[in-house]
Amino acid sequence: MNETNKIALFIDADNAPARKIDKILSELARYGVVNIRKAYGNWTNSCIKPWEDILHEFAIQPVQQFDLTKGKNATDMALVIDVMDVLYTKQVDVICLVSSDCDFTPLVTRALADGKYVIGFGERKTPSPFVNSCSRFLFIDEEPAEMATPEPAPKNIKSDTRLMNLLRQAIEAVEEDDGWARLGPIGSHISNHASFDQRNYGFKKLSDLFAAIDLFEMKKTNGSAIWVRDKKRVK
């Protein structure tokens, strides 16, 4: 991603932990400059006071939305309207949504259709449709672990059929005739194909993830380039 990209950050304060905002902004700095920073909620509600306490520190604009009808979330509607307004009136390259609410999935697909890169942040309870719809999604649970290693990798990681298929398909898409594929193009293919971040599985680097799975073999050439091959290709 271009570090000069313009990023619009939208926070669903009702459905996201405030204590991780510094980690969120640090992650977004890898993609560009966060020009728009808004947090939505009913600020008369004491449950979102942790967000209220940090608004000025991180230059986040609070957007007040009263609970007009019991059981109806007016905050979501206000956030969606503002995102659509930004899509039509502002020059932004990246849309970032901080929420664990699956209701924003259609908004993500709309932003993607408009050519935007969409980054999502939420807790592990976030429904998979929202997670999978984003260009990239990172979990920000309340435990004190760093975002780079949100939780230990499960011992049965290779039983994750979706992940294994994703890795194998990426290798197959960029492999050479002998089945070996460079790690860089593998990562690029995965990023273009699905919402994925190896840190959500407990690995800082993609190479660490491959190394932890005995279904793949790895090698280095010229002392730096990393290559990966599916062991199924070995005859």
N, C-alpha and C positions, 0 to 999 in steps of 0.2 A: 504493500500500500504506500501511496505517496504521502510523505510527512507534511505536505502543505494542504492536504485535504481539509475541507471544512466539515465539521461534525456537529450535528444537532442532538443533544442529549435530553431525553424525556423520562422522567422518573414517576412511577406510580407509587407514591409514598405510602399508600395503604397496603401495598403488597411487596415491599422490599425492605431489607434491613439497612439502616442509616450508617452503621459503623464501618461499612465496607466502601464508602464513597471514595476514600483516598486511593484504594486499590483500583477502583473502577476508572478514575481519572488517570491514574498511572498507566493502566492498560490502554486507554484510548489515546494517550500521547504517542503510542507507537503508530497510530494510524493517521494522525493529523492534529489539527487545532480544534478544540471544542468551543465554537463560537456561540452556540445557543445552549443554555442550561436551565431547564425548567422542572419543577417538582409539583405534582398535583395532589390535592387532598383537601379535606375539611380541616383547616388549621385550628378550629375550635375543639377538635377531638384530641384528647390527651394522648391517645395511642400513637400518634405520629409526632409527638414532641421531640424524639431523638432527631428527626429530620429538621424540625424547626431550629434546634440548637446549633446546627452546622450550616445553615443556609448562607449566612454572610461570609463565613470562613472560606467557603468554596464557590462564592459568587453564583449561587443558584437562585433563580427567580421563583418565588412561591406563587402558585396559581390557586386561588381559593375557589372551592366548589362545595357548596352546601349540599347536605343530603336532602334533596327535595322530596323524595318519596321513600318510605321505609322499604328496605329490601332491594332498592334499585341503586346501582352505582353510577352516579352522575359524573364522578371523577374520570372514569374510563371514557365517557363520551367527550368530555372536554379535552382530554389528551388526544384522542383520535382526531378531533376537529383541528387542533393546532398542528398536528403532524401533517395532515392533508394540506393545511394552509402553507406550511413550510415547503412541501413538495411543489406547490404551484407558484409560490411567490419568492422563494429564497434559493440562492445557489449553494446547495449543500451536496456533499458527496457521500456522506455516511449518516445513517440514522441509527441512533442507539436507544434502546428501550430497556429500562430497568424495572422488571416486574416478574412475578411468578404466576401471572394471570393468563390463562389460555385464550381469553377473549380477544387478545391482540393479534392472534394468528392471521386473520384476514388483512389486518393493517400491514403486517410484515410482507405478505405476498403482494399487496398493492405497491408498497415501496420498492420491492424487488423488480416488479414489472416496470417501474419508472426508472430503472437502471441504478438504483441506490444499493450500496453495500449496507447490510443491516446487522448490527451487533446486538445481542441480547445478554442480559445479566439477570439471574434469578436464583432462587434456592432450589435444592434438589427435588422439592415437591412439584416443581414446574412441570405441567403436562407435556408429554413428548411432542404433540403437534406444534406447540409454540417453539420448543427447543429446535426441532428439526427444520422448521421453516426459515430460521435465521441463517444468514451467511456464516455467522460464527456465534456460538453461545457459550458463556462461561458461568459456572455455578459459584455463588457467593454466600454459602451457608455461614451461619453465625459462629462456627467453631474457629478458634484462633489460628488455624493453619493458614499459611500463605496461599494466595490465589494460585500460585504456580504449582502447588501440590495440595489440591483441595481435599483429597482423601486417599488413603493407601489403595494401590491397585488391587482388585480382587484376584485371588489366587486362580480362579477359574475364568480368567479373562478370555481365554481362547474359546470358551463356550458361548461367548457373545456372538451369535451368528451374524447379526447385522454388522458388527465391527469387522469380523473376519471377512465377510463378503466385500465390505468397503475397501479394506486393505488389498485384498486379492484383485479386485477389479481395477484399482489404481495401478498396481504393478503391471497387470496385463495390458493396460492402456498405453503404457510408456516403455515397456520392456523391449530389449533388443532380441535378436534371433535366438540367442542362447538363454533367454529367460531372465537375464540380469537387468535391473532397472535402477537408475540413479535416484537417490533419495529426494533430491530437490524437485524434479518433475513429479515424483509420486505425491509429495506434499501439495504441489500446485494443483494436481488433478483432484485430490481429495477436497481441497478448499473450493474448487469450482463445482464439485459434485454434490457436496452435502455439508450440513452444519457439523463441524468437527473441531475439537481441540484436544490434543493428547493430555493436557493438564487435567481435564475432567476425569481421566483414568489414572491420575497420579504420576504422570511422567512429564518431566520438564521439556524433553525434546522428543521428536518423532522417532529418532534413532533408538532412544531408550525403550520406547514402546515395542518396536520391532525386535529389539534384542531380548526382551522379556518373554517373547512368544516363540516356542520351539518349533513352530510351523514354518518359520522363515530362516534363511541363512543370509549372512551379511559378509561383506568384504570391503576393504579400502584399496584405492588405487592412487598412485602418486602421493601417498601419504595424507590425503585429505578427502578426496571424493568417496562418498559412501554409496555402496550398491546393495540392493536387496533382491532376493529371489525366493519365490515360493518353492518349498521343498517338493511339492507335487510335480514340479517341472524337472526334477532331477531323476534321471533314468539309470 
